[in-house]
């Protein structure tokens, strides 16, 4: 067994946006008295010096986000190749084109892994992303918890957390966790646990998040598997599969996502700048609601049809696989959706 020590290394990059020149030359206008009338009076002049004030260094972070990738199929390989192409093209003399990935759950289809040495880690993660050398911050999806997608075999969580020590890319510090990168605070959530909250509770995750959210960086970003709002087949939390009329009936709280909605309403809305999710196998940038931007990027290995859910979007696509590339410079974020061939489909920017 090889154990690796993981650390989150970030670079602080200094750039000069503009130079302010302040002329501090001082001129002495006084005259010097001379008793000799035939001698000219000299007026000395200070030639002065220039002080250059550099603007504060820009804080820049670049990353990608995608989920539902654990198939080991042709589309996953294509998306991985496109991702590498885009990240390489974005690399410049400031920093790498991609510093990390947010990996949004359903990491191993269809029923997760049976041990930390399960070959599926290689077939459905290491091999497809073999040419990528930055860390993947991983969260759990319902398929990672077995039960044929219901996610009720909770012991499997430990295998995915422990695999962090066996991989130089897979990074999952715990069931849920926090990472700080430059001026970003990232919260990786376990929304599969939140799906089961009506019976088993998620008090620890609630308490952890409410404690951590009180002290964050300039940008606060959360990422999990299940969306808060979505025009995909699963749809909105609290009404997943469009079955809101069954909410509260025994046996239906879990698929409907009542626990996810309750957590998002209390902790994400208005407190987090951006929430990234997968679960629906398409790409959506939804118009902000409740004070938060919601992005679905669940097309890392396949795509499924959008539905008429009525959530306004800036962009949505269900025709091909793909991912989102993100650059956050100081107080402005740019997001670009790329498809499985590396073609730019949509770009959007907003500032805080």
N, C-alpha and C positions, 0 to 999 in steps of 0.2 A: 504494500500500500504506500503510495506516494502522497504525502500531505503538503499542500502548498499554502504559503502564507499570503493572504490577499490584502492588498492595500489599494486605496483609491488615490491615484496620483493625478494631480492636476497641474497644469502649467499656468503661470501668470505671465501674460503676454503684454508687453508695453508697445503701444503705437503712438505716434504723434499726429493728431488730427490737424492742428493748426499751431502756429507760432505767434505769440504776441510780443511785439518789440516795444519796449518803453524807453523813450529818450530821456535819460537823466542828466544830460549836459547842463551844467550850471555856468552862467556867465556873470562874472564880476563886473558890474557897471561903474564901480567907484573909480575915482581919478587919483593919481599920485601927485602930491604937491612937490614942486622942484624950484628951489630958489634961483637956479640958473635959467634965465629966460631964453637962452639959446639952445636949451635941450628940450627935445620933444617929450611930451608926456606919454608913457606907455600904458596901455590898458591890457592887462593880462587876460587871456581867455582860456577857460577849462574846456578841453575838447570833449570831455564827457565819455561815458562808457555805456554800452547797451546791455541791458539785462533781459535774457530770454526766459520766458516762463512757458514751460511745456504744459499742455493740457493733460488732465488726468488720463492714465492709460485706459483704453477701452477693455471692458471685460467681454470676452467672446467664448461661447460654448457651442459646439456643433455635434449633433447626434442624429440617429435614425430611430424610428419606432415602428414596430410591426408585431403581429401576433398570429396565432393559429398556424404555426409553421411546422409542427412536428409530424410530418408525413413521410419525409424522405423521398418525395416524388419529384417528377420532372419540373413542376412549377416551383417547388421550393428551391431547386438548384438554379433555375432561371432567375428567380428573384434575388437569390444570393449573389449571382454573377452581376446582375444589374446594380445591386447595392454597392458592390466593390468598385464597379466602374464609376459610379457617381461619387463615391467617397474619394477615390483617387483623383478625379477631376476637380473636386472641391479643395484639395490640398493646395496650400500656397505657402509663401514664406513666413506667414504668421503662425499657422498651426495646421494640424491634420484636418482633412475634410470631414472626418467623423471620429469623435473621441470615444463614443460608446453607443450601444444600442439599448433601447428599452424593448424587452421581449415579453409580449403581453399575454402569455398563458396559452393553454392547450399546446404545451411544448412536446408532448409525446402522445400521439393518437394510438389506439382509441381508448385505452384503459390505463395509461401511465406505465410506470416501470415496476418491476418486482424486486429490485435490489439496486444498490448503488453501482453495481457492476453490470447491470443490464445492458446488453448489446445495443439496445435501442438508443442509448445516449450517443453512441457513435453513428449509427445508421441515420438517425433523424435530427442530429444536431452537429456533431463534430465533422462528419463528412461533408454535408452540404455547405458548411461555413468554414471549411478548411483553409481557404485563402484569405480569410478575414482575421486581422490580428488585434482587434480592440475588444474590450469586455462587453458582454451581454448582461445587463441587469434583468434578471428573470423573475417573473411572478407566476403564481399558480393559476391554472384554469380548471374548469370542471372535469375535463377529460384526464387531467393529471391525477385526479382523485379517484379514478376507476369507476366502478359501478356502472359501466357502459355509458359513461358520460354524466351520470348523476353526481359524481364527485363525493361519495359517502365513505370511501375507504381512506380515512384521514391519515393513517400510518404511512401512506405513500409520500406524504409531504416531506418526511424526514429524508427519504432517499434523494429527493431533488435538492434539498438544502445541503446534504452531505456531499453531493457530487461536485459542489464548488471546490472541494479539496483535490479533486481528480482532474480538473480541467483548467486550461489557461485562458478560457473565454467565459464559460458558464459561471455567473456570479450571482449567488442567491444567499445572502448573509443569514437569512432567517425566513420564517413563514411570512413575515412582513418586516420592513426595515426602512431605514433612512440613509440617504447618501447626499453629501454636500459637494458640489462641484462649482468652483468659482463663485458666481453670484446666484447660483441655483440651489434650491433644496428639493430633493426628489424623494417622494414617498412611494415605495412599492407596497401595494395592498394585497391582501388575500381575500378577494371577493367570493371565492368558493366557500370560505367559512361564513361570509355574510349571507350567502344563499341559504345556509342551514341555520341561520340565527334563530328563526322561530322556535326551534326545538333545542338546539345545543348552545345557543348564545354565542356572542362574540365580545363579551365584556372586556377581555384583555386588550383586544385590538382597538376598541373604542377608547379605552383609558390611555393606551399608548399614543394614539393619534392626537387626542385632545391635549396631552401633555407636550408633545413635540411641536404642534402647530403654533404654540405660543412664542417660539423663538426660531425664526427662519430667515433665510437670505432674501435678497430683493425679489427673486422669482420663486414661487412655490408651485411645484408640479407634482401631481399624483398620477400613478399609472396602475392599472389593474386589468383584469380580464373582462369583467362584465360591464357593459355601458350603462350610463345613466339615461341617456336618450339615444335613439337610433332608428333609422328607417329600414333596418335590415329585418330578417325573418324573426329574430328574437324580439326586437323592438325595445320598448322603454321599460326601465326598472319599475317594478310594481305592477306591470301589465305585460310581462314577457309572453310571447306567443299570441298577444292580443286577447288574453283571457282575463282581463281585469274584472269581469263580472263574477269570476269564481274566487276572487281574493277573499281569504279568511276561511274558506272551506278546508277541512282536514285533507292533507295530501296535496294541496295546491299552492301553499305559500312558497315552497321551495322553487318550483319552476317559474313562478311569477316574479320572483326576485323582490319580495316585500322587504326582506332584510337589507338588500342592496340599496333600495330606494330610501329607507329610513336612515341609513348611514350617510348616504350622499346628501340628503336634505339637511342633515344636522352638521356635517363636517366638511363637505366638499364645496357646496354652493356658497359663493361669496368669500370663501376662505382660501381657495386654491385658484391659481391663475388659469391652469390648463389641466384637464384630465384626459389621458390617453387610455383607450380600451380596444379590445378585440371582440371575440365572441361571434359577432356578425362578420362574415367573410367577404367584406367589401371595404371600400375606402370612403369616408365621409368627413367633411369638416362642417359641423353643424353651426348655425348661428348661435352666438352666446346666449345663454339663459341663466338666470339666477346668479349673475355676476361671474360666471366661469365659462371658459372656452371648452367645448367637448369635441374630441377628435376620435373617430373610429378608424383603426388601421389593422384589420384582421385578415389581410389577403396575402400572407406570406407564403401560402402553399396552395390555396384554392380560392374560388370565388363563388358566392351564392347571390341569388336575386334580391334586389331591393324591394320594399313593399311601400304601399301608400300609407305611411304612418302619420304624415302631416307635419313632421318636424322640418322647419326651414333650414336649408343648407346653403353654404357658399359653393360646395362641390360635393358630388357623390358619383361613384362609379362601381358597377358590379360585373364588368365584362372581362377583366383580367386581374392577375395577381399584381402586387406592388407593395409600396411602403411610403412613408413620409420622411423627408430629410428636414432637419430643423437647425436654424442658426439663430442664436440669441445674442445680440450685441447690446450691451448696456440695458436700456429699457425697451428695446424693440425686438420682436420675434418675427422671423420669416419662416414660413413652412412651405415646402414644395412636395407635391405628390408625384411620384414616378411609378411607371408601370413595370411589368416584368421584363421588358426590353430596354429599360433605362430611359424611356421617353418621358420628358416632363409634361404632365397633364394639367397641373394647376399650381399657382403660386399665390400666396396671400401673406400680408404683413399687418401687424398691429403693434401699437406701443402702449405702455402703461402710463 
